[in-house]
Amino acid sequence: MQDRPTSVELLEAAADFVESELVPAVQGARQFQARIVANVMRVVAREIKLEDQLVRSEVKALARLLGHDAPHLHSLNDLCAAAVSMGEELTTKIRAGEADDGDFRREVLAVVRQSVEDKLRIANPRYLENDIAIRNSKKGDLTNA
């Protein structure tokens, strides 16, 4: 394991280089592909930075929602497997109609919304920023009515 630059710093520097040097130097399909490469590097950098924390949070929320004890898992692979397993259990409950109304429905919506927001923090934080801005403007509309 290296001290500096970190893998995140390397990915961000490479993405900056692609965006500032390669994208302007090429045209058409190559320019589009260069933008994709820069974006992929940024997504991977965000995933390296955020994934462990976000998966731990998701596992904890799913365990609470499903009435399980929070598992004491250490490796990211184990955490991801637990998230998938509990996600499948939640899917079964939703398909069975258990989340159609009431408190459980509200709790499911909150957990799923948080999960989607966390995925957007990695995949494309701008989408999340836009969604938050829209929600805040709607809240403002309601308070001004």
Phi and psi in radians as a Rosetta constraint file:
Dihedral C 1 N 2 CA 2 C 2 CIRCULARHARMONIC -1.620 0.35
Dihedral N 2 CA 2 C 2 N 3 CIRCULARHARMONIC 2.674 0.35
Dihedral C 2 N 3 CA 3 C 3 CIRCULARHARMONIC -1.423 0.35
Dihedral N 3 CA 3 C 3 N 4 CIRCULARHARMONIC -1.130 0.35
Dihedral C 3 N 4 CA 4 C 4 CIRCULARHARMONIC -2.481 0.35
Dihedral N 4 CA 4 C 4 N 5 CIRCULARHARMONIC 2.473 0.35
Dihedral C 4 N 5 CA 5 C 5 CIRCULARHARMONIC -1.285 0.35
Dihedral N 5 CA 5 C 5 N 6 CIRCULARHARMONIC 2.606 0.35
Dihedral C 5 N 6 CA 6 C 6 CIRCULARHARMONIC -1.334 0.35
Dihedral N 6 CA 6 C 6 N 7 CIRCULARHARMONIC 2.939 0.35
Dihedral C 6 N 7 CA 7 C 7 CIRCULARHARMONIC -1.073 0.35
Dihedral N 7 CA 7 C 7 N 8 CIRCULARHARMONIC -0.627 0.35
Dihedral C 7 N 8 CA 8 C 8 CIRCULARHARMONIC -1.140 0.35
Dihedral N 8 CA 8 C 8 N 9 CIRCULARHARMONIC -0.788 0.35
Dihedral C 8 N 9 CA 9 C 9 CIRCULARHARMONIC -1.085 0.35
Dihedral N 9 CA 9 C 9 N 10 CIRCULARHARMONIC -0.692 0.35
Dihedral C 9 N 10 CA 10 C 10 CIRCULARHARMONIC -1.118 0.35
Dihedral N 10 CA 10 C 10 N 11 CIRCULARHARMONIC -0.794 0.35
Dihedral C 10 N 11 CA 11 C 11 CIRCULARHARMONIC -1.094 0.35
Dihedral N 11 CA 11 C 11 N 12 CIRCULARHARMONIC -0.750 0.35
Dihedral C 11 N 12 CA 12 C 12 CIRCULARHARMONIC -1.148 0.35
Dihedral N 12 CA 12 C 12 N 13 CIRCULARHARMONIC -0.701 0.35
Dihedral C 12 N 13 CA 13 C 13 CIRCULARHARMONIC -1.131 0.35
Dihedral N 13 CA 13 C 13 N 14 CIRCULARHARMONIC -0.743 0.35
Dihedral C 13 N 14 CA 14 C 14 CIRCULARHARMONIC -1.116 0.35
Dihedral N 14 CA 14 C 14 N 15 CIRCULARHARMONIC -0.743 0.35
Dihedral C 14 N 15 CA 15 C 15 CIRCULARHARMONIC -1.095 0.35
Dihedral N 15 CA 15 C 15 N 16 CIRCULARHARMONIC -0.737 0.35
Dihedral C 15 N 16 CA 16 C 16 CIRCULARHARMONIC -1.069 0.35
Dihedral N 16 CA 16 C 16 N 17 CIRCULARHARMONIC -0.744 0.35
Dihedral C 16 N 17 CA 17 C 17 CIRCULARHARMONIC -1.091 0.35
Dihedral N 17 CA 17 C 17 N 18 CIRCULARHARMONIC -0.840 0.35
Dihedral C 17 N 18 CA 18 C 18 CIRCULARHARMONIC -1.021 0.35
Dihedral N 18 CA 18 C 18 N 19 CIRCULARHARMONIC -0.796 0.35
Dihedral C 18 N 19 CA 19 C 19 CIRCULARHARMONIC -1.215 0.35
Dihedral N 19 CA 19 C 19 N 20 CIRCULARHARMONIC -0.697 0.35
Dihedral C 19 N 20 CA 20 C 20 CIRCULARHARMONIC -1.523 0.35
Dihedral N 20 CA 20 C 20 N 21 CIRCULARHARMONIC -0.494 0.35
Dihedral C 20 N 21 CA 21 C 21 CIRCULARHARMONIC -1.881 0.35
Dihedral N 21 CA 21 C 21 N 22 CIRCULARHARMONIC -0.791 0.35
Dihedral C 21 N 22 CA 22 C 22 CIRCULARHARMONIC -1.416 0.35
Dihedral N 22 CA 22 C 22 N 23 CIRCULARHARMONIC -0.799 0.35
Dihedral C 22 N 23 CA 23 C 23 CIRCULARHARMONIC -0.971 0.35
Dihedral N 23 CA 23 C 23 N 24 CIRCULARHARMONIC -0.823 0.35
Dihedral C 23 N 24 CA 24 C 24 CIRCULARHARMONIC -1.218 0.35
Dihedral N 24 CA 24 C 24 N 25 CIRCULARHARMONIC -0.332 0.35
Dihedral C 24 N 25 CA 25 C 25 CIRCULARHARMONIC -1.552 0.35
Dihedral N 25 CA 25 C 25 N 26 CIRCULARHARMONIC -0.161 0.35
Dihedral C 25 N 26 CA 26 C 26 CIRCULARHARMONIC -2.178 0.35
Dihedral N 26 CA 26 C 26 N 27 CIRCULARHARMONIC 2.898 0.35
Dihedral C 26 N 27 CA 27 C 27 CIRCULARHARMONIC -2.234 0.35
Dihedral N 27 CA 27 C 27 N 28 CIRCULARHARMONIC 2.904 0.35
Dihedral C 27 N 28 CA 28 C 28 CIRCULARHARMONIC 1.041 0.35
Dihedral N 28 CA 28 C 28 N 29 CIRCULARHARMONIC -2.314 0.35
Dihedral C 28 N 29 CA 29 C 29 CIRCULARHARMONIC -1.079 0.35
Dihedral N 29 CA 29 C 29 N 30 CIRCULARHARMONIC -0.652 0.35
Dihedral C 29 N 30 CA 30 C 30 CIRCULARHARMONIC -1.133 0.35
Dihedral N 30 CA 30 C 30 N 31 CIRCULARHARMONIC -0.651 0.35
Dihedral C 30 N 31 CA 31 C 31 CIRCULARHARMONIC -1.152 0.35
Dihedral N 31 CA 31 C 31 N 32 CIRCULARHARMONIC -0.765 0.35
Dihedral C 31 N 32 CA 32 C 32 CIRCULARHARMONIC -1.033 0.35
Dihedral N 32 CA 32 C 32 N 33 CIRCULARHARMONIC -0.803 0.35
Dihedral C 32 N 33 CA 33 C 33 CIRCULARHARMONIC -1.118 0.35
Dihedral N 33 CA 33 C 33 N 34 CIRCULARHARMONIC -0.651 0.35
Dihedral C 33 N 34 CA 34 C 34 CIRCULARHARMONIC -1.135 0.35
Dihedral N 34 CA 34 C 34 N 35 CIRCULARHARMONIC -0.687 0.35
Dihedral C 34 N 35 CA 35 C 35 CIRCULARHARMONIC -1.108 0.35
Dihedral N 35 CA 35 C 35 N 36 CIRCULARHARMONIC -0.688 0.35
Dihedral C 35 N 36 CA 36 C 36 CIRCULARHARMONIC -1.096 0.35
Dihedral N 36 CA 36 C 36 N 37 CIRCULARHARMONIC -0.778 0.35
Dihedral C 36 N 37 CA 37 C 37 CIRCULARHARMONIC -1.041 0.35
Dihedral N 37 CA 37 C 37 N 38 CIRCULARHARMONIC -0.793 0.35
Dihedral C 37 N 38 CA 38 C 38 CIRCULARHARMONIC -1.083 0.35
Dihedral N 38 CA 38 C 38 N 39 CIRCULARHARMONIC -0.729 0.35
Dihedral C 38 N 39 CA 39 C 39 CIRCULARHARMONIC -1.135 0.35
Dihedral N 39 CA 39 C 39 N 40 CIRCULARHARMONIC -0.755 0.35
Dihedral C 39 N 40 CA 40 C 40 CIRCULARHARMONIC -1.051 0.35
Dihedral N 40 CA 40 C 40 N 41 CIRCULARHARMONIC -0.741 0.35
Dihedral C 40 N 41 CA 41 C 41 CIRCULARHARMONIC -1.093 0.35
Dihedral N 41 CA 41 C 41 N 42 CIRCULARHARMONIC -0.669 0.35
Dihedral C 41 N 42 CA 42 C 42 CIRCULARHARMONIC -1.213 0.35
Dihedral N 42 CA 42 C 42 N 43 CIRCULARHARMONIC -0.677 0.35
Dihedral C 42 N 43 CA 43 C 43 CIRCULARHARMONIC -1.077 0.35
Dihedral N 43 CA 43 C 43 N 44 CIRCULARHARMONIC -0.811 0.35
Dihedral C 43 N 44 CA 44 C 44 CIRCULARHARMONIC -1.102 0.35
Dihedral N 44 CA 44 C 44 N 45 CIRCULARHARMONIC -0.695 0.35
Dihedral C 44 N 45 CA 45 C 45 CIRCULARHARMONIC -1.099 0.35
Dihedral N 45 CA 45 C 45 N 46 CIRCULARHARMONIC -0.756 0.35
Dihedral C 45 N 46 CA 46 C 46 CIRCULARHARMONIC -1.136 0.35
Dihedral N 46 CA 46 C 46 N 47 CIRCULARHARMONIC -0.670 0.35
Dihedral C 46 N 47 CA 47 C 47 CIRCULARHARMONIC -1.107 0.35
Dihedral N 47 CA 47 C 47 N 48 CIRCULARHARMONIC -0.764 0.35
Dihedral C 47 N 48 CA 48 C 48 CIRCULARHARMONIC -1.039 0.35
Dihedral N 48 CA 48 C 48 N 49 CIRCULARHARMONIC -0.723 0.35
Dihedral C 48 N 49 CA 49 C 49 CIRCULARHARMONIC -1.257 0.35
Dihedral N 49 CA 49 C 49 N 50 CIRCULARHARMONIC -0.691 0.35
Dihedral C 49 N 50 CA 50 C 50 CIRCULARHARMONIC -1.881 0.35
Dihedral N 50 CA 50 C 50 N 51 CIRCULARHARMONIC -0.383 0.35
Dihedral C 50 N 51 CA 51 C 51 CIRCULARHARMONIC -0.986 0.35
Dihedral N 51 CA 51 C 51 N 52 CIRCULARHARMONIC -0.864 0.35
Dihedral C 51 N 52 CA 52 C 52 CIRCULARHARMONIC -0.995 0.35
Dihedral N 52 CA 52 C 52 N 53 CIRCULARHARMONIC -0.875 0.35
Dihedral C 52 N 53 CA 53 C 53 CIRCULARHARMONIC -1.064 0.35
Dihedral N 53 CA 53 C 53 N 54 CIRCULARHARMONIC -0.784 0.35
Dihedral C 53 N 54 CA 54 C 54 CIRCULARHARMONIC -1.226 0.35
Dihedral N 54 CA 54 C 54 N 55 CIRCULARHARMONIC -0.666 0.35
Dihedral C 54 N 55 CA 55 C 55 CIRCULARHARMONIC -1.177 0.35
Dihedral N 55 CA 55 C 55 N 56 CIRCULARHARMONIC -0.723 0.35
Dihedral C 55 N 56 CA 56 C 56 CIRCULARHARMONIC -1.032 0.35
Dihedral N 56 CA 56 C 56 N 57 CIRCULARHARMONIC -0.748 0.35
Dihedral C 56 N 57 CA 57 C 57 CIRCULARHARMONIC -1.116 0.35
Dihedral N 57 CA 57 C 57 N 58 CIRCULARHARMONIC -0.728 0.35
Dihedral C 57 N 58 CA 58 C 58 CIRCULARHARMONIC -1.130 0.35
Dihedral N 58 CA 58 C 58 N 59 CIRCULARHARMONIC -0.774 0.35
Dihedral C 58 N 59 CA 59 C 59 CIRCULARHARMONIC -1.076 0.35
Dihedral N 59 CA 59 C 59 N 60 CIRCULARHARMONIC -0.751 0.35
Dihedral C 59 N 60 CA 60 C 60 CIRCULARHARMONIC -1.098 0.35
Dihedral N 60 CA 60 C 60 N 61 CIRCULARHARMONIC -0.772 0.35
Dihedral C 60 N 61 CA 61 C 61 CIRCULARHARMONIC -1.149 0.35
Dihedral N 61 CA 61 C 61 N 62 CIRCULARHARMONIC -0.742 0.35
Dihedral C 61 N 62 CA 62 C 62 CIRCULARHARMONIC -1.143 0.35
Dihedral N 62 CA 62 C 62 N 63 CIRCULARHARMONIC -0.727 0.35
Dihedral C 62 N 63 CA 63 C 63 CIRCULARHARMONIC -1.064 0.35
Dihedral N 63 CA 63 C 63 N 64 CIRCULARHARMONIC -0.802 0.35
Dihedral C 63 N 64 CA 64 C 64 CIRCULARHARMONIC -1.068 0.35
Dihedral N 64 CA 64 C 64 N 65 CIRCULARHARMONIC -0.812 0.35
Dihedral C 64 N 65 CA 65 C 65 CIRCULARHARMONIC -1.074 0.35
Dihedral N 65 CA 65 C 65 N 66 CIRCULARHARMONIC -0.705 0.35
Dihedral C 65 N 66 CA 66 C 66 CIRCULARHARMONIC -1.563 0.35
Dihedral N 66 CA 66 C 66 N 67 CIRCULARHARMONIC -0.025 0.35
Dihedral C 66 N 67 CA 67 C 67 CIRCULARHARMONIC 1.374 0.35
Dihedral N 67 CA 67 C 67 N 68 CIRCULARHARMONIC 0.436 0.35
Dihedral C 67 N 68 CA 68 C 68 CIRCULARHARMONIC -1.744 0.35
Dihedral N 68 CA 68 C 68 N 69 CIRCULARHARMONIC 2.733 0.35
Dihedral C 68 N 69 CA 69 C 69 CIRCULARHARMONIC -1.214 0.35
Dihedral N 69 CA 69 C 69 N 70 CIRCULARHARMONIC 2.472 0.35
Dihedral C 69 N 70 CA 70 C 70 CIRCULARHARMONIC -1.149 0.35
Dihedral N 70 CA 70 C 70 N 71 CIRCULARHARMONIC 2.204 0.35
Dihedral C 70 N 71 CA 71 C 71 CIRCULARHARMONIC -1.210 0.35
Dihedral N 71 CA 71 C 71 N 72 CIRCULARHARMONIC 2.548 0.35
Dihedral C 71 N 72 CA 72 C 72 CIRCULARHARMONIC -1.709 0.35
Dihedral N 72 CA 72 C 72 N 73 CIRCULARHARMONIC 1.428 0.35
Dihedral C 72 N 73 CA 73 C 73 CIRCULARHARMONIC -1.884 0.35
Dihedral N 73 CA 73 C 73 N 74 CIRCULARHARMONIC 2.550 0.35
Dihedral C 73 N 74 CA 74 C 74 CIRCULARHARMONIC -1.942 0.35
Dihedral N 74 CA 74 C 74 N 75 CIRCULARHARMONIC -0.699 0.35
Dihedral C 74 N 75 CA 75 C 75 CIRCULARHARMONIC -1.459 0.35
Dihedral N 75 CA 75 C 75 N 76 CIRCULARHARMONIC 2.590 0.35
Dihedral C 75 N 76 CA 76 C 76 CIRCULARHARMONIC -1.076 0.35
Dihedral N 76 CA 76 C 76 N 77 CIRCULARHARMONIC -0.666 0.35
Dihedral C 76 N 77 CA 77 C 77 CIRCULARHARMONIC -1.063 0.35
Dihedral N 77 CA 77 C 77 N 78 CIRCULARHARMONIC -0.754 0.35
Dihedral C 77 N 78 CA 78 C 78 CIRCULARHARMONIC -1.142 0.35
Dihedral N 78 CA 78 C 78 N 79 CIRCULARHARMONIC -0.698 0.35
Dihedral C 78 N 79 CA 79 C 79 CIRCULARHARMONIC -1.097 0.35
Dihedral N 79 CA 79 C 79 N 80 CIRCULARHARMONIC -0.786 0.35
Dihedral C 79 N 80 CA 80 C 80 CIRCULARHARMONIC -1.091 0.35
Dihedral N 80 CA 80 C 80 N 81 CIRCULARHARMONIC -0.720 0.35
Dihedral C 80 N 81 CA 81 C 81 CIRCULARHARMONIC -1.106 0.35
Dihedral N 81 CA 81 C 81 N 82 CIRCULARHARMONIC -0.715 0.35
Dihedral C 81 N 82 CA 82 C 82 CIRCULARHARMONIC -1.123 0.35
Dihedral N 82 CA 82 C 82 N 83 CIRCULARHARMONIC -0.720 0.35
Dihedral C 82 N 83 CA 83 C 83 CIRCULARHARMONIC -1.092 0.35
Dihedral N 83 CA 83 C 83 N 84 CIRCULARHARMONIC -0.737 0.35
Dihedral C 83 N 84 CA 84 C 84 CIRCULARHARMONIC -1.115 0.35
Dihedral N 84 CA 84 C 84 N 85 CIRCULARHARMONIC -0.818 0.35
Dihedral C 84 N 85 CA 85 C 85 CIRCULARHARMONIC -1.066 0.35
Dihedral N 85 CA 85 C 85 N 86 CIRCULARHARMONIC -0.831 0.35
Dihedral C 85 N 86 CA 86 C 86 CIRCULARHARMONIC -1.214 0.35
Dihedral N 86 CA 86 C 86 N 87 CIRCULARHARMONIC -0.576 0.35
Dihedral C 86 N 87 CA 87 C 87 CIRCULARHARMONIC -1.088 0.35
Dihedral N 87 CA 87 C 87 N 88 CIRCULARHARMONIC -0.690 0.35
Dihedral C 87 N 88 CA 88 C 88 CIRCULARHARMONIC -1.154 0.35
Dihedral N 88 CA 88 C 88 N 89 CIRCULARHARMONIC -0.696 0.35
Dihedral C 88 N 89 CA 89 C 89 CIRCULARHARMONIC -1.098 0.35
Dihedral N 89 CA 89 C 89 N 90 CIRCULARHARMONIC -0.749 0.35
Dihedral C 89 N 90 CA 90 C 90 CIRCULARHARMONIC -1.128 0.35
Dihedral N 90 CA 90 C 90 N 91 CIRCULARHARMONIC -0.713 0.35
Dihedral C 90 N 91 CA 91 C 91 CIRCULARHARMONIC -1.023 0.35
Dihedral N 91 CA 91 C 91 N 92 CIRCULARHARMONIC -0.739 0.35
Dihedral C 91 N 92 CA 92 C 92 CIRCULARHARMONIC -1.065 0.35
Dihedral N 92 CA 92 C 92 N 93 CIRCULARHARMONIC -0.751 0.35
Dihedral C 92 N 93 CA 93 C 93 CIRCULARHARMONIC -1.139 0.35
Dihedral N 93 CA 93 C 93 N 94 CIRCULARHARMONIC -0.713 0.35
Dihedral C 93 N 94 CA 94 C 94 CIRCULARHARMONIC -1.129 0.35
Dihedral N 94 CA 94 C 94 N 95 CIRCULARHARMONIC -0.791 0.35
Dihedral C 94 N 95 CA 95 C 95 CIRCULARHARMONIC -1.097 0.35
Dihedral N 95 CA 95 C 95 N 96 CIRCULARHARMONIC -0.532 0.35
Dihedral C 95 N 96 CA 96 C 96 CIRCULARHARMONIC -1.387 0.35
Dihedral N 96 CA 96 C 96 N 97 CIRCULARHARMONIC -0.038 0.35
Dihedral C 96 N 97 CA 97 C 97 CIRCULARHARMONIC 1.537 0.35
Dihedral N 97 CA 97 C 97 N 98 CIRCULARHARMONIC 0.111 0.35
Dihedral C 97 N 98 CA 98 C 98 CIRCULARHARMONIC -1.223 0.35
Dihedral N 98 CA 98 C 98 N 99 CIRCULARHARMONIC -0.266 0.35
Dihedral C 98 N 99 CA 99 C 99 CIRCULARHARMONIC -1.955 0.35
Dihedral N 99 CA 99 C 99 N 100 CIRCULARHARMONIC 0.405 0.35
Dihedral C 99 N 100 CA 100 C 100 CIRCULARHARMONIC -1.322 0.35
Dihedral N 100 CA 100 C 100 N 101 CIRCULARHARMONIC -0.424 0.35
Dihedral C 100 N 101 CA 101 C 101 CIRCULARHARMONIC -2.810 0.35
Dihedral N 101 CA 101 C 101 N 102 CIRCULARHARMONIC 3.056 0.35
Dihedral C 101 N 102 CA 102 C 102 CIRCULARHARMONIC 1.403 0.35
Dihedral N 102 CA 102 C 102 N 103 CIRCULARHARMONIC -2.914 0.35
Dihedral C 102 N 103 CA 103 C 103 CIRCULARHARMONIC -1.102 0.35
Dihedral N 103 CA 103 C 103 N 104 CIRCULARHARMONIC -0.685 0.35
Dihedral C 103 N 104 CA 104 C 104 CIRCULARHARMONIC -1.083 0.35
Dihedral N 104 CA 104 C 104 N 105 CIRCULARHARMONIC -0.687 0.35
Dihedral C 104 N 105 CA 105 C 105 CIRCULARHARMONIC -1.036 0.35
Dihedral N 105 CA 105 C 105 N 106 CIRCULARHARMONIC -0.832 0.35
Dihedral C 105 N 106 CA 106 C 106 CIRCULARHARMONIC -1.068 0.35
Dihedral N 106 CA 106 C 106 N 107 CIRCULARHARMONIC -0.724 0.35
Dihedral C 106 N 107 CA 107 C 107 CIRCULARHARMONIC -1.154 0.35
Dihedral N 107 CA 107 C 107 N 108 CIRCULARHARMONIC -0.734 0.35
Dihedral C 107 N 108 CA 108 C 108 CIRCULARHARMONIC -1.068 0.35
Dihedral N 108 CA 108 C 108 N 109 CIRCULARHARMONIC -0.816 0.35
Dihedral C 108 N 109 CA 109 C 109 CIRCULARHARMONIC -1.047 0.35
Dihedral N 109 CA 109 C 109 N 110 CIRCULARHARMONIC -0.697 0.35
Dihedral C 109 N 110 CA 110 C 110 CIRCULARHARMONIC -1.154 0.35
Dihedral N 110 CA 110 C 110 N 111 CIRCULARHARMONIC -0.758 0.35
Dihedral C 110 N 111 CA 111 C 111 CIRCULARHARMONIC -1.171 0.35
Dihedral N 111 CA 111 C 111 N 112 CIRCULARHARMONIC -0.763 0.35
Dihedral C 111 N 112 CA 112 C 112 CIRCULARHARMONIC -1.152 0.35
Dihedral N 112 CA 112 C 112 N 113 CIRCULARHARMONIC -0.732 0.35
Dihedral C 112 N 113 CA 113 C 113 CIRCULARHARMONIC -1.047 0.35
Dihedral N 113 CA 113 C 113 N 114 CIRCULARHARMONIC -0.780 0.35
Dihedral C 113 N 114 CA 114 C 114 CIRCULARHARMONIC -1.084 0.35
Dihedral N 114 CA 114 C 114 N 115 CIRCULARHARMONIC -0.707 0.35
Dihedral C 114 N 115 CA 115 C 115 CIRCULARHARMONIC -1.076 0.35
Dihedral N 115 CA 115 C 115 N 116 CIRCULARHARMONIC -0.778 0.35
Dihedral C 115 N 116 CA 116 C 116 CIRCULARHARMONIC -1.134 0.35
Dihedral N 116 CA 116 C 116 N 117 CIRCULARHARMONIC -0.753 0.35
Dihedral C 116 N 117 CA 117 C 117 CIRCULARHARMONIC -1.063 0.35
Dihedral N 117 CA 117 C 117 N 118 CIRCULARHARMONIC -0.712 0.35
Dihedral C 117 N 118 CA 118 C 118 CIRCULARHARMONIC -1.131 0.35
Dihedral N 118 CA 118 C 118 N 119 CIRCULARHARMONIC -0.686 0.35
Dihedral C 118 N 119 CA 119 C 119 CIRCULARHARMONIC -1.124 0.35
Dihedral N 119 CA 119 C 119 N 120 CIRCULARHARMONIC -0.664 0.35
Dihedral C 119 N 120 CA 120 C 120 CIRCULARHARMONIC -1.192 0.35
Dihedral N 120 CA 120 C 120 N 121 CIRCULARHARMONIC -0.541 0.35
Dihedral C 120 N 121 CA 121 C 121 CIRCULARHARMONIC -1.005 0.35
Dihedral N 121 CA 121 C 121 N 122 CIRCULARHARMONIC -0.517 0.35
Dihedral C 121 N 122 CA 122 C 122 CIRCULARHARMONIC -1.601 0.35
Dihedral N 122 CA 122 C 122 N 123 CIRCULARHARMONIC -0.913 0.35
Dihedral C 122 N 123 CA 123 C 123 CIRCULARHARMONIC -1.214 0.35
Dihedral N 123 CA 123 C 123 N 124 CIRCULARHARMONIC -0.812 0.35
Dihedral C 123 N 124 CA 124 C 124 CIRCULARHARMONIC -2.870 0.35
Dihedral N 124 CA 124 C 124 N 125 CIRCULARHARMONIC 1.539 0.35
Dihedral C 124 N 125 CA 125 C 125 CIRCULARHARMONIC -1.025 0.35
Dihedral N 125 CA 125 C 125 N 126 CIRCULARHARMONIC -0.412 0.35
Dihedral C 125 N 126 CA 126 C 126 CIRCULARHARMONIC -1.122 0.35
Dihedral N 126 CA 126 C 126 N 127 CIRCULARHARMONIC -0.627 0.35
Dihedral C 126 N 127 CA 127 C 127 CIRCULARHARMONIC -1.066 0.35
Dihedral N 127 CA 127 C 127 N 128 CIRCULARHARMONIC -0.733 0.35
Dihedral C 127 N 128 CA 128 C 128 CIRCULARHARMONIC -1.143 0.35
Dihedral N 128 CA 128 C 128 N 129 CIRCULARHARMONIC -0.758 0.35
Dihedral C 128 N 129 CA 129 C 129 CIRCULARHARMONIC -1.048 0.35
Dihedral N 129 CA 129 C 129 N 130 CIRCULARHARMONIC -0.721 0.35
Dihedral C 129 N 130 CA 130 C 130 CIRCULARHARMONIC -1.121 0.35
Dihedral N 130 CA 130 C 130 N 131 CIRCULARHARMONIC -0.752 0.35
Dihedral C 130 N 131 CA 131 C 131 CIRCULARHARMONIC -1.090 0.35
Dihedral N 131 CA 131 C 131 N 132 CIRCULARHARMONIC -0.768 0.35
Dihedral C 131 N 132 CA 132 C 132 CIRCULARHARMONIC -1.113 0.35
Dihedral N 132 CA 132 C 132 N 133 CIRCULARHARMONIC -0.724 0.35
Dihedral C 132 N 133 CA 133 C 133 CIRCULARHARMONIC -1.093 0.35
Dihedral N 133 CA 133 C 133 N 134 CIRCULARHARMONIC -0.725 0.35
Dihedral C 133 N 134 CA 134 C 134 CIRCULARHARMONIC -1.136 0.35
Dihedral N 134 CA 134 C 134 N 135 CIRCULARHARMONIC -0.792 0.35
Dihedral C 134 N 135 CA 135 C 135 CIRCULARHARMONIC -1.066 0.35
Dihedral N 135 CA 135 C 135 N 136 CIRCULARHARMONIC -0.727 0.35
Dihedral C 135 N 136 CA 136 C 136 CIRCULARHARMONIC -1.155 0.35
Dihedral N 136 CA 136 C 136 N 137 CIRCULARHARMONIC -0.658 0.35
Dihedral C 136 N 137 CA 137 C 137 CIRCULARHARMONIC -1.198 0.35
Dihedral N 137 CA 137 C 137 N 138 CIRCULARHARMONIC -0.615 0.35
Dihedral C 137 N 138 CA 138 C 138 CIRCULARHARMONIC -1.178 0.35
Dihedral N 138 CA 138 C 138 N 139 CIRCULARHARMONIC -0.678 0.35
Dihedral C 138 N 139 CA 139 C 139 CIRCULARHARMONIC -1.088 0.35
Dihedral N 139 CA 139 C 139 N 140 CIRCULARHARMONIC -0.705 0.35
Dihedral C 139 N 140 CA 140 C 140 CIRCULARHARMONIC -1.093 0.35
Dihedral N 140 CA 140 C 140 N 141 CIRCULARHARMONIC -0.693 0.35
Dihedral C 140 N 141 CA 141 C 141 CIRCULARHARMONIC -1.080 0.35
Dihedral N 141 CA 141 C 141 N 142 CIRCULARHARMONIC -0.701 0.35
Dihedral C 141 N 142 CA 142 C 142 CIRCULARHARMONIC -1.204 0.35
Dihedral N 142 CA 142 C 142 N 143 CIRCULARHARMONIC -0.645 0.35
Dihedral C 142 N 143 CA 143 C 143 CIRCULARHARMONIC -1.351 0.35
Dihedral N 143 CA 143 C 143 N 144 CIRCULARHARMONIC -0.401 0.35
Dihedral C 143 N 144 CA 144 C 144 CIRCULARHARMONIC -1.540 0.35
Dihedral N 144 CA 144 C 144 N 145 CIRCULARHARMONIC -0.113 0.35
